[in-house]
Amino acid sequence: QYRLDLPATVDVRGVIPKVGPTGFPIYEYIDLRFELDKDRILSLLMGVALYASKILFLRELLQNAVDACRHRVAIHAREPELDSYKPRVTVRLFEKEDREFIEVEDNGMGMDDEIVRNFFARVGRSYYMSEQFLEERAKQGISLQPISHFGIWVLSVFMAGDHLRVETKRFSQ
């Protein structure tokens, strides 16, 4: 562990550019602070700019379903005393009250409250890339390399639709 005692402010009055042989500055000092344009970032993440096509949201949903099933397969392979498990991912397109719906259902690991709060509801945080998952994977002695990595899949859904409904229950041994 490192401790750096850095000052809260820095006096930049003496910071000036070095002058070259021609008498002109070699560099220009600019005091910058990086900021995100929240509206532009959300537009980028929720728009087609993130994906080549709107339909790619389905790929993202399928990747997450496959990861959930592969995770459960790995647990069942490690613990043969568990009931048998056959992975299943189902995609349904249906109409209800003049609206079209796409449903992706799997019988994989599911999520508990903690995973929903800390990963699902936080764009950019992936459970499968988290320290929590890596520790659980090591503790359970399972080998799993998930497909999904970035934790932005949920945004892709809103490229094609305006509602998302999630029903989930975490598998427990």
Buried (B, 14 or more C-beta within 10 A) or exposed (E): EEEEEEEEEEEEEEEEEEEEEEEEEEEEEEEEEEEEEEEEEEEEBBEEEBBEEEEBBBBBBBBBBBBBBBBBBBBBEEEEEEEEBEBEBEEEEEEEEEEEEBEBEBBBBBBEEEBBEBBBEEBEBBBBBBEBBEEBBEEBEBEBEBEBEEBBBBBBBBBBEEEEEEEBEEBEE
